[in-house]
């Protein structure tokens, strides 16, 4: 259970960082709407595609946020 809790808190940290910017929040809300719409229609393939798009769209903004937090001496 402890390991699962660590993953949950680590993921939450990145979610909070991602949602600080309005454009990321708008994208997430739109993506979640697409996922729900597909699920309600019984279209698992479309729901999975929307979920994948949602998960992948957060990578770039999170990496940029992490680079900003990196100490000057460690930046490449």
C-alpha positions as CSV (number, residue, x, y, z in Angstrom):
1,X,0.0,0.0,0.0
2,X,2.8,2.4,0.8
3,X,4.2,2.1,-2.7
4,X,0.8,2.8,-4.2
5,X,0.4,5.9,-2.0
6,X,3.8,7.2,-3.1
7,X,2.7,6.9,-6.8
8,X,-0.6,8.6,-6.1
9,X,1.1,11.6,-4.3
10,X,3.8,11.9,-7.0
11,X,1.2,11.9,-9.7
12,X,-0.8,14.5,-7.8
13,X,2.2,16.8,-7.6
14,X,2.6,16.7,-11.4
15,X,-1.1,17.2,-11.9
16,X,-1.1,20.3,-9.8
17,X,1.9,21.7,-11.6
18,X,0.2,21.0,-15.0
19,X,-3.1,22.6,-13.9
20,X,-1.4,25.9,-12.9
21,X,-1.7,27.1,-16.5
22,X,-5.1,27.9,-17.9
23,X,-4.4,26.4,-21.3
24,X,-3.5,23.0,-19.7
25,X,-6.6,23.1,-17.6
26,X,-8.8,23.8,-20.7
27,X,-7.1,21.0,-22.6
28,X,-7.7,18.5,-19.7
29,X,-11.3,19.5,-19.3
30,X,-11.9,19.0,-23.1
31,X,-10.0,15.6,-23.1
32,X,-12.0,14.4,-20.1
33,X,-15.2,15.4,-21.8
34,X,-14.2,13.4,-24.9
35,X,-13.4,10.3,-22.7
36,X,-16.7,10.5,-21.0
37,X,-18.6,11.0,-24.2
38,X,-17.0,8.0,-25.8
39,X,-17.6,5.8,-22.7
40,X,-21.3,6.8,-22.6
41,X,-21.6,5.9,-26.3
42,X,-20.0,2.5,-25.5
43,X,-17.0,3.3,-27.7
44,X,-14.1,1.9,-25.8
45,X,-11.7,2.4,-28.7
46,X,-12.4,6.1,-28.8
47,X,-12.3,6.4,-25.1
48,X,-8.9,4.8,-25.0
49,X,-7.6,7.0,-27.8
50,X,-8.9,10.1,-25.9
51,X,-7.2,8.9,-22.7
52,X,-3.9,8.3,-24.5
53,X,-4.1,11.8,-26.0
54,X,-4.8,13.3,-22.6
55,X,-1.9,11.5,-20.9
56,X,0.5,12.4,-23.7
57,X,-0.5,16.1,-23.8
58,X,0.8,16.7,-20.3
59,X,4.3,15.4,-20.9
60,X,5.8,18.6,-22.5
61,X,4.4,21.1,-20.0
62,X,5.5,18.9,-17.0
63,X,9.0,18.5,-18.4
64,X,9.2,22.3,-18.9
65,X,8.0,22.9,-15.3
66,X,10.7,20.4,-14.0
67,X,13.4,22.2,-16.0
68,X,12.4,25.5,-14.5
69,X,12.7,24.0,-11.0
70,X,16.1,22.5,-11.7
71,X,19.0,24.4,-10.0
72,X,21.1,26.5,-12.4
73,X,24.2,24.3,-11.8
74,X,22.4,21.2,-13.1
75,X,20.8,22.7,-16.2
76,X,22.1,21.4,-19.5
